[in-house]
């Protein structure tokens, strides 16, 4: 059978019953569109989580009191470790060669009041390095300085969400110089931070920053810090810096083994890797669930082709009677199935791309259509055409020409 004849037979076979062909193709279109859209959403979610973690700080190590039991576990407090980090620990860490900046932090929830408006916000006592360590920027005014910390100044820097809660009718540019009460104590506002958005790891937009010495003296009454934020000089030095931090803290605390440590060091790279691993598995799961619809679509194609074989039994018998070979009949019906899935694949890719674009345009999630999802969709589409078209084609090719001509 020459190519032009095969083309004419395929067109004739698929257009003889347009409604049935369209409905059969619809299963493939929906299946492939689902796979592409689901994978795009999964990849977008993975990128969003990674960006959120990275936005917390550049090359960040975080030291907290208590011993971690492993990735994803809660930090447990060992004997006497509920308050195990002091300012001297941060000073010792700052002397390491691989460390760029160190920002100790003492945080807690306090009631904030101004002109009758009040809210409960996280108040973080810290130093001037916090801004760079946590990758933050100032919108108006200035951040805490070393002089503020030395003098125990009652000054505060507000996140944009706090400004909105406390100053509903005042422009954010006008809050500098105003006073707020934190736990009943007056603080002067010296700055506001640039909005960063929530990260799932605590948003700086909802925090108030004051000097560490002020927080320890007037709010917590404690000499301990709750977190030590550490900025490493570069990404490649993260693991080495983590080991050095652990060693110097063990020495400072008089502990012989890391297994007995009363602190835990969290590596930002490990957090990103763990989060990426989890979202990668979820993306594969989404793709697998969507792939089930492709199998359903393939079964629909096989059902249609079997029906077509039955309807065209006399035609097949006539072709065989005038010299068509078994391979020609096989090729004809298999080609019809492949063309059907190929066209469905193109439409499915276009629909999946469109769904991903709409999701992004609506601001639900920043999706990303990857090249491998498109290749996968076309590959699966072709495979479905061959697998589910092979049996009906074989059935057609096996028909006895005499019996086929007699078929009513």
N, C-alpha and C positions, 0 to 999 in steps of 0.2 A: 504494500500500500504506500503510494507516494505521499509526500508531506501535504500537498494541496488537498488531496482527497481526505486525508486524516483531519485536516483543519475544518473542512466543510462538514464532515460527520460530527465533529465535536460541537461545532456551532449549532448544527441541526438538533443534536441530541439534547443540548442544554436549553435551547430556546423553544423546544416543542411543548414544554409545560413550564412557563416562566414563573408561575406562582410557587410551584413545588421546588424549582431550582432556587428561587429567592429565599424561601423559608429554610431550605437545607443549608444554604450559604450563610444565613443569619446566625446559625449555631457556631460556625467557625469565626465569623466576624466578632461576635460577642466574646467568645473564648479568648481570641488573640488580643482583643482590646482590653479584656480583664487582666491578662498576664502583663501587658505593657504598663497599664495604669497602676496595677498593684506594685510592680517592681519599681516604677518611678516614684510612687509614694513612699515605699520602703527605703529607697536610696535617699530620697529627700529628707526623710525623718532621721536617717543615720547622719547625714551631713549637718542637719540642724542641731542634733545632740552634740556632735563633735565641736561645732562652732560655739555652742553655748558653754561647753567645758573650757575651751581655749580662751573664751572671752573673760573668764574669771581671773586670769592672770597669765603672764608669759613665763614659760619654763618654771612652773610653780611647784614647790614642795610645801606641804602643810604638816606641821607637827601638832598633835593633839595629845592631851593626857589620856592615859589608859592604853591597854595593849590590844591591838587588832588581832582577830582570829583568822584573818585571811580576806581575800577580795570579796566584797559584797556583804561582809558580816558586820555586826555592830561592834563598836569599841567597848570593851569591858574594862571596868576599873579594877586594877589589882590592888593589893593591900596598900592603903595610903596614897593611891594614885589619883583620886578624884581631883586633887590640886597638886600637880607634880611639876608644872612648868613655871619658871620664874623669869624675871627680866634678865638675870645673869645668864640664863641659858641662851637667850637671844643674842646677848653681847658676845658670848663665846662662839656662837655660830657665825656671826658677822666677821670674825677673824679668819675664816677659811678662805683659801685662794679661789675656789670655784664659785663663791657666793657673791652676787652683785648687790643685793639689798635684802634687809631683814626687817619685817614689820610685825612686832608682837601685838597681840590683840586681846582685849578683855571685854567681852560683850555680855549683854543681858537685856531683858525686856523691861521697859519702864513706861510710866504714863507721862505723856507729853501734853502740856496745856498752854493755850494762848487765846486770850479774849473769849473765854468760855468754850472754845473748841478744844477737844482733847482726843487723843488716840494712843493706842499702845504700839510702840515701835521698838525695834532693835537698836540699841545704842552701843556703838563700838568705840572703845577707848584704844587709840593707836598712835602712831607717830607719823612724821612727814613722809617716810618711805612707802607708806601704805598705798598712796596714789599710784605709784609706778609699779609696785609689786602686783597689785590687783588690776592693773591695766585700766585705770579710771581716768577721767578728765573732769576739769572744773568748768562749769557753765558760766557762773558769775562769782565774783569775789576771789577768795583764795582758800587754800587748804591749810590744815594744821601745820605749824612750823616747830622747829626745835625749841624756839624761845617760848612758845605756848606751853610746851611740855615741861620745860624747866621751871616756869613760873606757876604751873598748875592753873593756867588761865581757863576761865569759864566761857569758852567759845565753842561753837558748833557749826558743822557743815552738814547740810541736809540733802538727802536724795530727792529727786523730783516727785516721787509718789507721796512723800511726807509733806512736801510743800503744798501739793494739791489738797491733801487732807486737812491741813491746818490753815491754809490761806486761800479759801475758795474764791474770794472776790478781789484778790490782789495779784497783779502780774508777778511772775517769778523773778523779774529783774528788780522788784521793789522790796524784797524780803531782807536784803542785806542790811544789817544794823538793827533789825528788830530783835526783841527778846522772846524767848520761850522758857517755860518751866519744865525741867526734867527732874522728876521725882521731887518736885517742890522747890528746886534750886534754879535760879535765873541763869540763863546762858544767852550770850549774844551770837546771832547768826553772822558768820563771816564769809560764807560761800555756799553754793549749790553745785551739785555734780550733774554731768551730762547723763541723760537717760540711756541705759544699757538694755533694759528689758529683763524679764525673768530668765534664769538659767536652769532652774530645777535644783540649784545648789545654793539657794539663798540669793535674793536680788539686792544689789547695792542701792537700787532705786528706793527701797523701803527702809533704809537705814539712816541713822544720824551718827556722825563721827565727831568725837571729842578727844582732847589730849589724853593719853594713857594715864599719866600721873593724876589728872583731874578725876578720871573715872575711878581709879583705885582709892583716891582720898575721899571723894564725896559721894560716890554711888555704891560701889561694891564693898569698900572697906577692906579689901584683900590685897595682898602683895603678889598674888599669883596671876598668871595670864591664862586665857582659855585656848589660845591658838598662837602659833608662831608661823607667819607666812614668809616663805623664803623664795627669792628670785635667783635662779642659777644663771651663770654667765651665758650659756648656750644650751641648745637641745641635746647635743651629743654628750654633754657632761652630766646629764640628769642622774644616771645610775651611780656614777662615781661620787657625785655630790651627796646623794642619799646615804651612801655608805659612810662618808665622812661625817655627816650630820649625826647619824646613829652612833658612831664611835665617840664623838666628842660629848654627846649627851649621856652616854653610858659612863664616861669618865666623870662628868660633872655630877651625876647622880650616885656615883660610887657603886655601879652595878657591873657585874663581871660578864654576863651573857645577854645577848639580845632577846633570848627566850624569857628572861626575867624582867625585861624593860617595863617601866611604868609610863611609857609614851608610845605613840605610833607615828610613823612618817608616811604620809600619802604622796605618791608620785603622780603628777598630773598625766604623764604619758601612760601609766598603767590604767588610770581611770578611763582615758580615751580608748585605749585598746580593749578594755573590758566592755565599755559601752558599744564600741563598734562591733565586737563579737556578738553581743546580744541582739543588736538591731540587724546584723547580717543574717542571723538565724531566723528572726521574725520576717525579714524580707523574703527569704527562701520559702518560709511557710506560707506567706501571702501568695507567692508565685505558684506554689504547689496547689493551693486551694483553687486559685483561678484556673490552673491547668486542668482541673477536673472537668470544667466546662468544655475544654477542647476535646476531651475523650467523648463527652456526650455529643458534641458536634460531629465527631468522626463516626459515631454509631449512626447518626442521622444520615450521613453521606452513604454509608454502606446500605442502610435501609432503602434510600432513594435509588441507588444503583441496582439493587436486587429487584425493586419494583420495575425499574426501567428494562431490565433483562426480560422480565416476564412479559411486559407490554410489547417488547420488540422481538419476541421469539420468532415470529414468522419472517421478520426482516433478516434476522441472523441466519435462519435456515436458507433464505433466498441467496444471501451472500455466499454461504458455504457451497450452495448448489452450483453457483457460477464461478467457483474457483477460489474464494477467499480461504486462506489458511487459518489454522487455529491461532497462530501467533498474531495474525492481522486482527482477528476479533478481540483477542486478549489486549493487544496494544490500543485498540480503539476505546474500549471501556475503561481501561486503566488511565489513558490520557484524559478522558472526560473527568474522572475523579480528581486527577492532579490539577487540571485547569480550574476546576470548581474550588478547590482548597486554596490555590494560588491567588485567585481573584479575591476570595474571602480573606486571605492573609493580607493583601494590600489594603483592603477596606478596613480590616481590623487594626492594622498599624496606624492608619490615619485616624480612626476613632479613638484608639488608646492615647495617641499623641494629643488629640483634641481634649480628651478628658483631663489629662495631666496639665494642659495649658489652662483650662478653666479652673482647676483646683488652685493653681498658682495665682491666677488673676484675681480670684476671690479672696486671696490672702489666707486661705486655710492652712496651706503648707507649701514650702518651696520645693516642688517636685523636680526630678531630674530623669529624663528618658535616656537610658544608656544604650550604647551601640550593641552590647551583648543581648539586651532584651529584645531588640529588633531582629537580630540574627537568630535568636532562640525562637522567636515567634514564627519567622519564615521557615526555619528548620523543622519545627514541630508541624507546621502547616503542610509542608511537603511530605513529611513522614506519614501524617494522617492520610493524605491522599493516596500514598502507595499502599499502606497497611490495610486501610479500610476499603480501598478500591480493588485490591488484588483478588479477594474472594469472589465478588460479583463478576469480575472480568474472567476469572477461571470458570465460573459457572456458565457464562455465556459461550466461552470457547469450547466447552465440553459438549454443547448441545449437538445432538444428532440431526443432521440437515433434513432427513426425511421426516423425523418426528416433529421437528421445528416447523416444517412447512404445513404439517397437518394440524398444528396448534390453533385452536379457536380462541 
